[in-house]
Every structure is written in C-alpha cells, then in structure tokens.
C-alpha cells in the first residue's frame, strides 16, 4: 500500500503543491479508503499534511470521526501534528517509509518539534505559551460534561 502513497507524493512534488509526503488509509481488509498527499504550498495551509488530508478524506467518506480498524501508510514517520491526528482518529496501525531524521536532512523540522516536546514544551525561545482565564473557560467544560455530550 506504500506505492499509491509514493505515487501521490510524486504528483504533489511535480505540481509544487507540497513536500515528498503521501498517505493511504485502508480498512482492515486492505480496501483503500483515502489517498492523499501534502498540499501545504498549494493550499497555503500549514496543516495540509498528507496524513491530515487522508484522515479528512477517510472520515468524510466513511461519515465518521472514528477510524478505528483502519490502517495508515505514509511516506514519512508522522510529525507531531499528524501523530496527534492519527491518535484522535483512533487509527491503531501505521506503516511509514522515511523517518524524522530523513526529513530533517532535507530541511523539514519534524525532529525539531519532537525535541521541543521531549523537553517538556518549556522553551520560550521556541514558543511562549501562557494560561489565562481558566475560571471562565472551565465553565465550557462543565457545561459540556453536564449535557453528557459525546467524548471523542
């Protein structure tokens, strides 16, 4: 299943839509549900990574936010954002080609972000993040909980 991901990434590279990233999502029987590539440059969208795009296509196609039982094939080890999306989508099996070090060698900062996370996300030279208005925001959470809304 890596071959369709590679082919889609080649199209993306040749059209200057984005980097060398392609992704395929299948069901557990191997039926392809989504094939996507990185479209960051085309869409002017820093979140338009291959895995995110594939998850969006698969969820729309299956009319669900839960991709449990699906398998993801991707040309590169998922960046932290994509890893988060994979976990949120309940995908439990991923196959990848290149790793974060391979991506870093050609200028992508996946490894840099992983190192930031490993440091506890407390490097203000990278990102200044401050909690404010918790007392007001917590009311949203309490209201959601009180209404027994779906947890995802």
KOLRO-573730 format. One record per residue: x, y, z of N, C-alpha, C in turn; residue number from 1. Coordinates in Angstrom, 1 decimal. Layout:
BEGIN
NODE     n.x     n.y     n.z    ca.x    ca.y    ca.z     c.x     c.y     c.z  voke
NODE       X       Y       Z       X       Y       Z       X       Y       Z   NUM
...
This chain:
BEGIN
NODE     n.x     n.y     n.z    ca.x    ca.y    ca.z     c.x     c.y     c.z  voke
NODE     0.8    -1.2     0.0     0.0     0.0     0.0     0.8     1.3     0.0     1
NODE     2.2     1.1     0.1     3.0     2.3     0.1     3.1     2.9    -1.3     2
NODE     3.0     2.1    -2.3     3.1     2.5    -3.7     2.2     3.6    -4.0     3
NODE     0.9     3.5    -3.7    -0.1     4.6    -4.1     0.3     5.9    -3.3     4
NODE     0.8     5.8    -2.1     1.2     7.0    -1.3     2.4     7.6    -2.0     5
NODE     3.4     6.8    -2.5     4.5     7.4    -3.2     4.1     8.0    -4.5     6
NODE     3.2     7.4    -5.2     2.8     8.0    -6.5     2.1     9.3    -6.3     7
NODE     1.3     9.4    -5.2     0.5    10.6    -4.9     1.5    11.7    -4.5     8
NODE     2.6    11.4    -3.8     3.6    12.3    -3.4     4.4    12.8    -4.6     9
NODE     4.6    12.0    -5.5     5.3    12.4    -6.7     4.5    13.5    -7.5    10
NODE     3.2    13.2    -7.6     2.3    14.2    -8.2     2.4    15.6    -7.5    11
NODE     2.4    15.5    -6.2     2.4    16.7    -5.4     3.7    17.5    -5.6    12
NODE     4.8    16.7    -5.6     6.1    17.4    -5.8     6.2    18.0    -7.2    13
NODE     5.7    17.3    -8.2     5.8    17.8    -9.6     4.9    19.0    -9.8    14
NODE     3.8    19.1    -9.1     2.9    20.3    -9.2     3.2    21.4    -8.3    15
NODE     4.3    21.2    -7.4     4.7    22.1    -6.4     3.6    22.4    -5.4    16
NODE     2.8    21.4    -5.1     1.8    21.5    -4.1     2.3    21.4    -2.7    17
NODE     3.4    20.6    -2.5     3.9    20.3    -1.2     5.1    19.4    -1.3    18
NODE     5.5    18.9    -0.1     6.7    18.1     0.0     6.5    16.6    -0.4    19
NODE     7.5    15.8    -0.1     7.5    14.4    -0.5     6.7    13.5     0.4    20
NODE     5.5    13.9     0.7     4.7    13.2     1.6     3.4    12.7     1.0    21
NODE     3.2    11.4     1.1     1.9    10.8     0.6     1.4     9.9     1.7    22
NODE     0.1     9.7     1.7    -0.5     8.8     2.7    -1.7     8.0     2.1    23
NODE    -1.9     6.8     2.6    -3.0     6.0     2.2    -3.7     5.4     3.4    24
NODE    -5.0     5.4     3.5    -5.7     4.8     4.6    -6.6     3.7     4.0    25
NODE    -6.5     2.5     4.6    -7.2     1.3     4.2    -8.1     0.8     5.3    26
NODE    -9.1     0.0     5.0    -9.8    -0.7     6.0    -8.9    -1.9     6.4    27
NODE    -9.4    -2.7     7.3    -8.6    -3.8     7.8    -8.5    -4.9     6.7    28
NODE    -9.4    -4.9     5.7    -9.3    -5.9     4.6    -8.4    -5.4     3.5    29
NODE    -7.8    -4.2     3.6    -6.9    -3.7     2.6    -7.6    -2.8     1.5    30
NODE    -8.9    -2.5     1.6    -9.6    -1.7     0.7    -9.1    -0.2     0.9    31
NODE    -8.7     0.4    -0.1    -8.3     1.8     0.0    -9.5     2.7     0.2    32
NODE    -9.4     3.5     1.3   -10.4     4.5     1.6   -10.0     5.9     1.2    33
NODE    -8.7     6.2     1.4    -8.2     7.5     1.0    -6.8     7.5     0.6    34
NODE    -6.5     8.3    -0.4    -5.1     8.5    -0.9    -4.9    10.0    -0.9    35
NODE    -3.9    10.5    -0.2    -3.7    12.0    -0.2    -2.2    12.3    -0.2    36
NODE    -1.9    13.5    -0.4    -0.5    14.0    -0.3    -0.5    15.3     0.4    37
NODE     0.7    15.8     0.6     0.9    17.1     1.3     0.5    18.2     0.3    38
NODE    -0.3    19.1     0.7    -0.7    20.3    -0.1    -0.5    21.6     0.6    39
NODE     0.5    21.7     1.4     0.8    22.9     2.2     1.0    24.1     1.3    40
NODE     1.8    23.9     0.3     2.1    25.0    -0.6     0.9    25.5    -1.5    41
NODE     0.2    24.5    -2.0    -1.0    24.8    -2.8    -2.1    25.5    -2.0    42
NODE    -2.3    25.0    -0.8    -3.4    25.5     0.0    -3.1    26.6     0.9    43
NODE    -1.8    27.0     1.0    -1.3    27.9     2.0    -1.9    27.6     3.4    44
NODE    -1.7    26.3     3.7    -2.3    25.7     4.9    -1.2    24.8     5.6    45
NODE    -0.7    25.3     6.7     0.4    24.6     7.3    -0.1    23.2     7.9    46
NODE    -1.4    23.0     8.0    -1.9    21.7     8.5    -2.2    20.7     7.4    47
NODE    -2.0    21.1     6.1    -2.4    20.2     5.0    -1.3    19.2     4.7    48
NODE    -1.0    18.4     5.7     0.0    17.3     5.6    -0.8    16.1     5.0    49
NODE     0.0    15.2     4.4    -0.6    14.0     3.8    -1.5    13.3     4.7    50
NODE    -1.0    13.0     5.9    -1.8    12.2     6.9    -3.1    12.9     7.3    51
NODE    -3.0    14.2     7.5    -4.2    15.0     7.9    -5.2    15.0     6.7    52
NODE    -4.7    15.2     5.5    -5.6    15.2     4.3    -6.2    13.9     4.1    53
NODE    -5.5    12.8     4.3    -6.0    11.4     4.2    -7.1    11.2     5.3    54
NODE    -6.8    11.6     6.5    -7.8    11.4     7.6    -9.1    12.1     7.2    55
NODE    -9.0    13.4     6.7   -10.1    14.1     6.4   -11.0    13.5     5.3    56
NODE   -10.3    12.9     4.3   -11.0    12.2     3.2   -11.6    11.0     3.7    57
NODE   -10.9    10.2     4.5   -11.5     8.9     5.0   -12.7     9.2     5.9    58
NODE   -12.6    10.2     6.8   -13.7    10.4     7.7   -14.9    10.9     7.0    59
NODE   -14.7    11.7     5.9   -15.9    12.2     5.1   -16.5    11.0     4.4    60
NODE   -15.6    10.2     3.8   -16.1     9.0     3.0   -16.8     8.0     3.9    61
NODE   -16.3     7.8     5.1   -17.0     6.8     6.0   -18.1     7.5     6.9    62
NODE   -18.2     8.8     6.8   -19.1     9.6     7.6   -19.0     9.3     9.1    63
NODE   -17.7     9.4     9.6   -17.4     9.2    11.0   -16.1     9.9    11.3    64
NODE   -16.0    10.2    12.6   -14.7    10.7    13.1   -13.8     9.6    13.7    65
NODE   -14.3     8.4    13.7   -13.6     7.3    14.3   -13.1     6.3    13.2    66
NODE   -11.8     6.3    13.0   -11.2     5.4    12.0   -10.6     4.1    12.6    67
NODE   -11.2     3.7    13.8   -10.7     2.5    14.4   -10.8     1.4    13.4    68
NODE    -9.7     0.5    13.4    -9.7    -0.6    12.5    -9.1    -0.2    11.1    69
NODE    -8.9     1.1    10.9    -8.2     1.5     9.6    -6.7     1.4     9.8    70
NODE    -6.0     1.4     8.7    -4.5     1.3     8.7    -4.0     2.5     7.8    71
NODE    -3.0     3.1     8.3    -2.4     4.3     7.6    -1.0     3.9     7.1    72
NODE    -0.8     4.2     5.8     0.6     4.0     5.2     1.0     5.4     4.8    73
NODE     2.2     5.8     5.2     2.7     7.1     4.9     4.2     7.1     4.5    74
NODE     4.6     8.0     3.7     6.0     8.0     3.2     7.0     8.5     4.2    75
NODE     6.5     9.1     5.3     7.4     9.5     6.3     6.8     9.3     7.7    76
NODE     7.6     9.1     8.7     7.1     9.0    10.1     6.3    10.2    10.4    77
NODE     5.1    10.1    10.9     4.3    11.2    11.2     4.9    12.3    12.1    78
NODE     4.7    13.6    11.7     5.1    14.7    12.5     4.2    14.7    13.8    79
NODE     4.6    15.5    14.8     3.8    15.5    16.0     2.3    15.9    15.7    80
NODE     2.0    16.8    14.8     0.6    17.2    14.5    -0.1    16.0    13.9    81
NODE     0.5    15.4    12.9    -0.1    14.2    12.3    -0.3    13.0    13.3    82
NODE     0.7    12.9    14.1     0.6    11.8    15.1    -0.6    12.1    16.0    83
NODE    -0.8    13.3    16.4    -1.9    13.7    17.2    -3.2    13.4    16.5    84
NODE    -3.3    13.7    15.2    -4.5    13.5    14.4    -4.8    12.0    14.3    85
NODE    -3.7    11.2    14.1    -3.8     9.7    14.0    -4.4     9.2    15.3    86
NODE    -3.9     9.6    16.4    -4.4     9.2    17.7    -5.9     9.6    17.9    87
NODE    -6.2    10.9    17.6    -7.5    11.4    17.7    -8.5    10.6    16.8    88
NODE    -8.0    10.2    15.7    -8.9     9.4    14.7    -9.0     7.9    15.1    89
NODE    -8.3     7.5    16.1    -8.3     6.1    16.6    -7.7     5.1    15.6    90
NODE    -6.8     5.6    14.8    -6.0     4.7    13.9    -5.0     4.0    14.8    91
NODE    -4.9     2.7    14.8    -4.0     2.0    15.7    -2.9     1.2    15.0    92
NODE    -2.8     1.4    13.7    -1.7     0.8    12.9    -1.2     1.7    11.8    93
NODE     0.1     1.9    11.8     0.7     2.9    10.9     2.0     2.2    10.3    94
NODE     2.2     2.3     9.0     3.4     1.9     8.4     4.0     3.1     7.7    95
NODE     5.3     3.3     7.9     6.0     4.5     7.3     7.2     4.2     6.6    96
NODE     7.6     5.1     5.7     8.9     4.9     4.9    10.0     5.5     5.6    97
NODE    10.2     6.8     5.4    11.3     7.6     5.9    11.0     8.0     7.4    98
NODE    12.1     8.4     8.1    11.9     8.8     9.5    12.1    10.3     9.6    99
NODE    12.0    10.8    10.8    12.1    12.3    11.1    13.5    12.8    10.8   100
NODE    14.5    11.9    11.0    15.9    12.3    10.7    16.1    12.5     9.2   101
NODE    15.5    11.6     8.4    15.5    11.8     6.9    14.9    13.1     6.5   102
NODE    13.7    13.4     7.1    13.0    14.7     6.8    13.9    15.9     7.2   103
NODE    14.5    15.8     8.4    15.4    16.9     8.8    16.6    17.1     7.9   104
NODE    17.1    16.0     7.3    18.2    16.2     6.4    17.9    17.0     5.2   105
NODE    16.7    17.1     4.8    16.3    17.9     3.7    15.6    19.2     4.1   106
NODE    15.6    19.5     5.4    15.1    20.8     5.9    13.8    20.8     6.6   107
NODE    13.1    19.7     6.7    11.8    19.7     7.5    12.1    19.6     9.0   108
NODE    11.3    20.2     9.8    11.6    20.3    11.2    10.8    19.4    12.1   109
NODE    10.4    18.2    11.6     9.7    17.2    12.5    10.5    16.9    13.7   110
NODE    11.8    16.6    13.5    12.7    16.2    14.6    12.8    17.3    15.6   111
NODE    12.9    18.6    15.1    13.0    19.8    16.0    11.8    19.9    16.9   112
NODE    10.6    19.6    16.3     9.4    19.7    17.1     9.3    18.5    18.1   113
NODE     9.7    17.3    17.7     9.8    16.2    18.7    10.7    16.5    19.9   114
NODE    11.8    17.2    19.6    12.8    17.5    20.6    12.2    18.6    21.5   115
NODE    11.4    19.5    21.0    10.7    20.5    21.8     9.7    19.9    22.8   116
NODE     9.0    18.9    22.2     8.0    18.2    23.1     8.7    17.4    24.2   117
NODE     9.8    16.7    23.8    10.6    15.9    24.8    11.1    16.8    25.9   118
NODE    11.4    18.1    25.6    11.9    19.0    26.6    10.9    19.5    27.6   119
NODE     9.6    19.0    27.4     8.5    19.5    28.2     7.8    20.7    27.7   120
NODE     8.1    21.1    26.5     7.5    22.3    25.9     7.6    23.6    26.7   121
NODE     8.8    23.7    27.3     9.0    24.9    28.1    10.2    25.8    27.6   122
NODE    10.3    25.9    26.3    11.4    26.7    25.8    10.8    27.9    25.1   123
NODE    10.8    29.0    25.8    10.1    30.2    25.4    10.8    30.8    24.1   124
NODE    12.0    30.4    23.8    12.6    30.9    22.6    11.9    30.2    21.4   125
NODE    11.3    29.1    21.6    10.5    28.4    20.5     9.1    28.8    20.6   126
NODE     8.5    28.8    21.7     7.1    29.2    21.9     6.8    29.7    23.3   127
NODE     6.1    30.8    23.3     5.7    31.4    24.6     4.2    31.0    24.7   128
NODE     3.9    30.2    25.8     2.5    29.7    26.0     2.1    30.0    27.4   129
NODE     1.0    30.7    27.6     0.5    31.1    28.9    -0.9    30.8    29.1   130
NODE    -1.3    30.3    30.3    -2.7    30.0    30.6    -3.3    31.3    31.1   131
NODE    -4.5    31.6    30.6    -5.3    32.7    31.1    -6.8    32.4    31.1   132
NODE    -7.5    33.1    31.9    -9.0    33.0    32.0    -9.5    31.5    32.2   133
NODE    -8.8    30.7    32.9    -9.2    29.3    33.2   -10.6    29.4    33.9   134
NODE   -10.8    30.3    34.8   -12.1    30.3    35.5   -13.3    30.5    34.6   135
NODE   -13.1    31.2    33.5   -14.2    31.4    32.6   -14.3    30.2    31.6   136
NODE   -13.1    29.8    31.1   -13.1    28.7    30.2   -13.6    27.4    30.8   137
NODE   -13.3    27.1    32.0   -13.7    25.9    32.7   -15.2    25.7    32.6   138
NODE   -16.0    26.8    32.6   -17.4    26.7    32.5   -17.9    26.0    31.2   139
NODE   -17.2    26.2    30.1   -17.5    25.5    28.9   -17.4    24.0    29.1   140
NODE   -16.3    23.6    29.8   -16.1    22.2    30.0   -17.2    21.6    30.9   141
NODE   -17.5    22.3    32.0   -18.5    21.9    32.9   -19.9    21.8    32.2   142
NODE   -20.2    22.7    31.3   -21.5    22.7    30.6   -21.5    21.5    29.6   143
NODE   -20.4    21.2    28.9   -20.3    20.1    28.0   -20.5    18.8    28.8   144
NODE   -19.8    18.7    29.9   -19.9    17.5    30.8   -21.4    17.3    31.3   145
NODE   -22.0    18.4    31.7   -23.3    18.3    32.3   -24.3    17.8    31.3   146
NODE   -24.1    18.2    30.0   -25.0    17.8    28.9   -24.8    16.3    28.4   147
NODE   -23.8    15.7    29.0   -23.4    14.3    28.6   -23.2    14.2    27.1   148
NODE   -22.4    15.1    26.6   -22.1    15.1    25.2   -21.1    14.0    24.9   149
NODE   -21.0    13.7    23.6   -20.0    12.6    23.2   -18.6    13.0    23.4   150
NODE   -17.8    12.1    24.0   -16.4    12.3    24.2   -15.7    11.6    23.0   151
NODE   -14.8    12.3    22.4   -14.1    11.7    21.2   -12.6    11.9    21.4   152
